């Protein structure tokens, strides 16, 4: 029988956020009546992240995600929702790969794409919210 080896996250230490957010993802699922929804897909690896947020009084008041992909992608989606809730548009737009990685812990180079996917999804949501704010 052939054995297949897949690249894995080597950062599965229980002391870091990756394992915690993968095994116990926060804010997973749909959000009723979102103000903005973004879906970003990475065609190279197949990972996908859907982010839905509510926005009121200049702040993101709720965020939920759905994801498909590796443990790092699921964990990055979970961390991102926690970082977004309560943030202004400027703060959300300033969210960086380093902000997400600070919670997850160091990722191997082959898994950094998960953090980039989460950040790109945030950028799409922020662009929608900015358009909505300018239209007022």
N, C-alpha and C positions, 0 to 999 in steps of 0.2 A: 504494500500500500504506500502510495506517495505521501510525503509529508509536506505541508505548506506552511511557510513561516511568514507572518505578516508583521510589518513594523508596529511596535507597541510603544505606548508611553512608558518610559522607564521611571517616571516620577510618580509612582503609586505609593509613596510613603504616606502612612495615615496622618502624619503631622502636617501635610500640605493640603491646600484647598482643592487640588485637582480630584483626588479620590473622593473627598467629601461632596463636592458639587456634582460629580458624576453619579455617585451612588444615591445622593439625596438632592436632586436638582430643585432649586427654588424657582417659583413662579413659572412652572411648566404648564402649558396648556393654552387654551383660547382666552381672549379677553372680550367681554361683552362691550359693544359700542366703543371700539377704539377710535382715537382721533387720527392715528397714523399706523400703517402696517407696511413692513418691508420684508421682502424675501430675497435672500442672496444665496446663490449657488456657486460652489467651486467646481467647475467642470473637470479639473485635474484629478481631484480625489473623490468627488461625488458628495461631499458634505453640503448640507443645506441648513440654513437658519431662517426662521420666520420670527419676527419681532413685532409685537403690537403694543402700543402705548396709549395712555390717556394723558391729556395735557389740560391743566386748568390753573388760572392765576399765575401764569409764568413759570410753572413747574411741571415736571413729569410726575403724575400722581399714581400711576400704576404701569407696570410693564410685565408682559408675559411672553414666553417664547415656546416655540416648537423647533426641534432640531432632529436632523438625521445625520449620522456620521460617527466618527470615532469618539472615544471617551473625552478627548480634549475639546472637541467641538461642542459636546453636550455641556461639559463643565464651563466652557467659555460663555455659552449662552446663559447659563444660570448666574454666573458672576456678573455678567453685563446687566442683567435685569436688576440685581441688587445695587449696582453702582448707579444706575439711572434714576431709580425712584427718589424723588425729592430734588433732583437736579434741575437747574435752569437750562434753557437751550444752549447758552454759551458753555456751561459746564459739560453738558452732554456732547457738544461738538468738540470739546477739548479732550474727551476721553481718549486715552492712548493705549497702544499695545502694552506699554509698561504698566499702566494702571491695572489692566486685567491680569497680566502675568504676576504682578505683585501679590495677588490673591491666590492664583493657581499654583505658583511656584515655577521654577525654571522648567521649560519644556525642551525636549530634544529638537534640533533644527527641523526635522521632518514633521513636527507637529505644530510649529509656529503658525501655520496657515489657519489653524482653528481660531486663534486670537485675531488674526487679520479679518477673517470672515465675520466675527462678532463686531469688530470696529466698523467694517464697511456697512453692516446692517444698521448700526447706530447712525452712521452718516446719512443713509437713505431716509431713516425716520426723521432725523433732524431737518433735512431738506424739506420734507413734507410739512413738518410743523412750522418751519420758517415761512413757507409759502402761504400756509393758512393764516399765520400772524400778519403777514403783509397784506393779505386780502381783506383784513378787517378794516 
